[in-house]
Amino acid sequence: MYQTILFDLDGTLTDPGIGITNSAMYALEKLGYEVPAREELYKFIGPPLYDSFREFYDMSPEQTNEAVRLFREYFAEHGIHENELYDGIIEMLRQLKDGGKRLVLATSKPEKWANVVMHQFGLDVYAPEIAGASMGTERSKKGQVIAYALEQFGIDPATAVMVGDRKHDILGGRENNLPGIGVTYGYGDREELESAGAAAVVDTPEQLTTLLLRGLL
């Protein structure tokens, strides 16, 4: 039975779809790219931002840096607030906390913004230990963030599990010898999560609570 649960943020605890896609639209428009439909930009939710602009739009390092700067320009003022909590999250975290679980955030969102989001929704009451990405590229990939969380908070990987909605969460956990649990109510689907090697996949926060409290993994 796992005592420490590392949670992804975007697509797992909160739905940041509007804020992230609006930020991407802003950056692309400023750089002269044709702005696609919002649904096409959901792919920005989960992966490291630098990787997304580089891979999705074949940007040079200089273009990528400018795209990230513009994205963050919009996000810092508007996008961070264009976010909402998934149904059942507070109850899930409360039950896990009451069940003796240690809850930790491990997100590819820059740590200073992760702290803001966690606080504005009251999630830091349940998961006060928050590990996020750096503002540069030195700690941007999910595996790097998870390694940072384990070291920063003295977590034994043998006691921990990673929960997230995208393959990056599962693969990042595996890089650090953590099993992964995928959730399908976010932005990844069951096929993506299972292909990445998820030890289990659930469809609701209620199912996740049951799985973790009963030690079914």
Secondary structure as UniProt FT lines:
FT   STRAND          4..7
FT   TURN            11..13
FT   STRAND          14..15
FT   HELIX           17..30
FT   TURN            31..32
FT   HELIX           38..44
FT   HELIX           49..57
FT   HELIX           61..77
FT   HELIX           79..81
FT   STRAND          84..85
FT   TURN            87..88
FT   HELIX           89..98
FT   TURN            99..100
FT   STRAND          102..110
FT   HELIX           111..120
FT   TURN            121..122
FT   HELIX           123..125
FT   STRAND          129..133
FT   TURN            138..139
FT   HELIX           142..152
FT   TURN            153..154
FT   HELIX           157..159
FT   STRAND          160..164
FT   HELIX           167..175
FT   TURN            176..177
FT   STRAND          180..183
FT   HELIX           190..195
FT   TURN            196..197
FT   STRAND          200..202
FT   HELIX           205..213
FT   TURN            214..215
//
